[in-house]
């Protein structure tokens, strides 16, 4: 069970993948939130995908209780009332969760992990693998996600048309899951203009969530350059696949950053305060550069700082 955002689910998928590899005969079900459903469309490590729906939860749990699940693993590393509720309703034979005030007297086994303020999320939840004696090495510690291979092939062809053989394709994601992560539109416009000036090889894909489609079109119109493109579809797996085939991602949104890490795409991330947020969700396993707000949200990060650091990163990594 993992009730979290898309980025959280990419890290939970790493744990599931390792369990699947260690015990290929198991039947594995995942209970998650509705917004994460699409992420698991192509994930073959999971046999059953269950969605947490408050209205139908009691009926779902009665149905699943009849199946007599052998083990419930709660991958939520924060105390959660929903975790306790699911445990009571599902009534598995055995249960494991991270140690906290809510789980210590409810779950059969609890696992102590690192401090949230001082550790990356994946290192915290990997303690579950230690509990089960499943080995891993530090190089494996990165998000895991699966997308449509046909989309990957389609977008590779599109990339080849846009960037040709010697081009450098940068995906710029302007969207974010929280208002504190949005950067001003004019900053994106000016940054992209500077990137296009820096090298004639650079081509830009501008990515966004469906709700920011108008902002994306506004930015593209204001830039007015035929080296700037948008995706032909506003679809989650199209978005993920675009990041997978890009040469670099620039993003203020951690879900997109985690996606880049999962696919091995270099990334420049813009991070707001608080500091623990950066520690928990910083890029891992890829070439990266992080630009952090010194106070407040991403909108307090200055354009000149982002421009200078991005150009320096490109000089070293293009």
N, C-alpha and C positions, 0 to 999 in steps of 0.2 A: 504494500500500500504506500502510495506517495501522493499527497494532495498538495500540489504546488504549481508554480508557473512553468512555462515552457523550458526555460533554462534549467530549473530544478529537475525536470523530467529527463533532460539530456544526461545529467549526472546520475540519476537513478538508473537510467538505461545501461550505464557502465556496470553497475552492480548486477543487474539482471543478466547482462551478457556473460559476466564471469561465473555466475551461478549456473547458467545454462551450459556453459562449456565444461564446468566441473561435474555437473550432473545432467547429462543430456536426456536421461530417461524421465525426468520430472515433468509434470504438468504444471505450468506456471500461469497464474492469473495476476492481473494488475488492476487495482482499484484506484482510480484517479478522478480528477475534476473534468467537467465537460470541455473546458477550453483546451485541454491537452489531448483530446481524442484524435485529432488529425495527425499529430506527431507520430502516432503508433501505427498508422495505416500500413506501413511497409516493414514493420518490426516483426521478424520471425522468431525472435527469442521468447515471445509471449504467445501462449496458447489461447488465453481468454482475456479480453479487455472489458473491464466493468467501469461504469461511470457513476460517480457519486451524485445522485439526484435526490435532494431532501424529500420531495413528495412521494417518490416511489421507494425510498430506502428501506422502510420496514418490510415491504413485500420482497424486495431483492434479497435482503438478509435472511428471511425465512426460507426462500428458495435455495440460497447458497448454504445455509445451515444444514439442510437435508443432504448436501453433498459431502458433508463431514470433511472439511479441509484439514489436512494434517498440520499445517504450519502457517501462521500469519507473521510476516516480517513487516514492521512499520519503519519505513525509511525517512519519516519526518524527523529531522534533528531538533526541532523545536517542540515544546510541550503543546499538545493538541487535544482538545476535548473531543474532536471528531474521531481521533484515533481510539480513544477509550470507548466511545459509542460503537464504533465498528467492531472492536474486540468483543464487546458484550453481545452484540447482535449476531455476529458470525459464529462465535463460540468454537474456535478451532481447537484441535487437540493440544497444540503447543503454540507459543507466541514469543516473539523477540522484538524489542524496541530499544531505542537509545534511552539512557538513564536520565530521568528528570522527575520533578515533583509529581507529575501526573501519572507517569508510567511505573514508577518504582513499586507501587503496591497493586498494580493491575496486571502487568505482563509477567509471564512466567520467568523470562530471562531479560535482563537489561544490560546494555553495553555502554560503558563510559567512553566518551570521545573527547576530542580537543575543544578548547575554548572557541566559541564563535568569533570572538574579537581578535583572535590570534592565528586563525587557521583557515585554509581554503576549504570550501564545501566538500570537494571530492575527497580530501584527506580525512574529513570528519566521517563521512558516510562509509568510506572504505574500511572503517573499523568493524563493520558488519562482516566483511569478508574475513578479517582476522578471527572473529568469533567462530566462524564456521571452518577455519583452517584452510581457506582458499587462498592460494598464493598469487601475487602480482608483483610487478616491478614498477618503479617510479615513472618510467617512460610510458606505461599504459594509462597513467592517471590523466584522463582527458574525457570530455563528453563523448557520448556515443549516440548517433542518430542514423536513421535509414531513410532514404528517399527513393523516388521512382527512377530507376536506371534509364528508362527511356527519356525522361525529362533531362537527366544529366547529359545524355547524348545530344538531345535537341539543343540544349543551351551551349554545349561545346561547339556545335556547328554555328550557332548564332555568334558566339564569341569569336570564332575564326573569321567570320564575315566582318565583324566590327573592328577587331584588333589586328587582323592578318597575322603573319608569322612573327614579326618583331614587335608587335604592339604590347601594351601593358594595360590590362583592364582593371580598373578600380571600381568596386561597388561602394557607393556612399548611401548608407541607410539613414534616412532623416527621422524615422519614427522611433518611438520609445513606449514602454509600458506604463510609464508614470510621468506626470508633468514635470517633475524635478530633473528629468533627463533630456528635455527638449532644448535644442540650441536654436538661436534665432535664425529665421529664414535668410536674412541678409548675410549672415555669417557663412551659411552654406553656399550661397551664391558667390560670394567673394572668394571663398576657399577653392571652389571648383574652378573658377576663372584662373586663379593662381596656379593650380595644378596643370591646367591646359597650357598655360604659358611656360611652365617649367620644362615640359618635354612634348614634342609633337607625337611621340609614341603613345602618350596616355589617352585612353578612352574611358568614359565614365558611364556606368550604369547607376541610375538613381533608384533606390529601393524605398518602399514605404509600406505601411499597413494600409488596408482598404480605406480606413477612415481618414487617412492623410493624403488621399489621391489628389485632391484639389491643390494642396500645398505643393506636392511633387510637380504637378503641371505648371504651377506658378513659377517654381524655381527653374524648371527647364526653359520656360518662355523667357524669363529674365536673363538667363545665361545666353541663350540664342546662339548656340554653337552646334554644328552637325557632328561633333564628337561626343555629344551627350545623349544618352538613350534611356528609355524606360522599358520595363518588361512588357511583353504583350499580354500577360495574364496576371491578375492579382490573386494569386493562389499560394497557400502556405508552402507547398512543396516546390513550386516554381521559385519562390523566395529563397528557400533553403538551397535548391540546386544552383541558383545564380551565385550564391556565396561560395558554394563548393568549387565552381569552375573559375572564379575570379582570381586575380593575382594579388589582390589586397582588398581588405574590407576596412572602411572607416565607419564607426558607429557609436552612438551614445547609449544604445540598448544592449543590455547584457545577454539577452536571449540570442541576438544576432552574433554577438561576440563568442558565445559558447558554441554556436553553430560553426563559426570559422575554425575554432579550436578543434572541433570534432572532425572537420574535413581537412585539416592541415593548411588552411589559408591564413597567411600573415594578417595581422590585425592591428589597427590603431583604435584604442578605446577612449572615450570621454566619460569620466566618472564624477558623480556628485559626492558630496559628503553624505553620510558619515564615513569615517575611515574603515569601520568594520565591514561596510558594504564592499569596498574595494578589496579588502583582504579576503573576503569570502568568495568573491566573484571575478577576480582578476583573470586575465587570459592565462592559459596553461598549455604547454606542449607545442607552441608555435612561436615564430618570430613575432614580437609584438612591441608596441610602445603604448604606455598609458599616460594620459593627460588628466590630471585630477584638479577638481575645483578646490580652491583654498578656503572657500566658505560657500555654503548653500548649494544650489543646484548647478547643473551643467551650463545654464545660461550665464553664469558668472565667470566662465572660462573665456579669456580674451581671444579675439580673432588672431592677433599677431602671434600669440604663443602657439596656437594650433598650426598656423601657417608655417612658422619657423621649424617647429619640431617635425611636422609632416614632411616638409622638403628635405630636412636632414635625414629622416628615415628613408626616403626614396633614394637619396644619393648613395646610401649604403646598401640598399636592398633591391634596386631596380635591375 
